[in-house]
Amino acid sequence: MDDQNHNVTVLLGIRIRQLREQQGLSQRRFSLMIGMDRTYLIAVEHGRRNIAIDNISKIANGLGVTLSELFEGIDANVPAV
């Protein structure tokens, strides 16, 4: 994975974690809610998974946000935190 793609993956994971925590959802509870393996969700939140669009959509739906809201503030040109 090149640096730009890695940055997007990491930033998306951070954004997912922020939204999940804002809703007071644990990783376990959220993963059960959306039918996703908890270890997969953890890898996504840590930017270790290049996640498929179907799973991104599943996460957005589970968080009650649109895809554009999920990606809000994510810029591939900004270095990952």
Summary of the structure (lengths in Angstrom):
residues: 81
radius of gyration: 11.8
end to end distance: 17.2
largest distance: 33.2
contacts: 215
relative contact order: 0.25
helix: 63%
strand: 0%
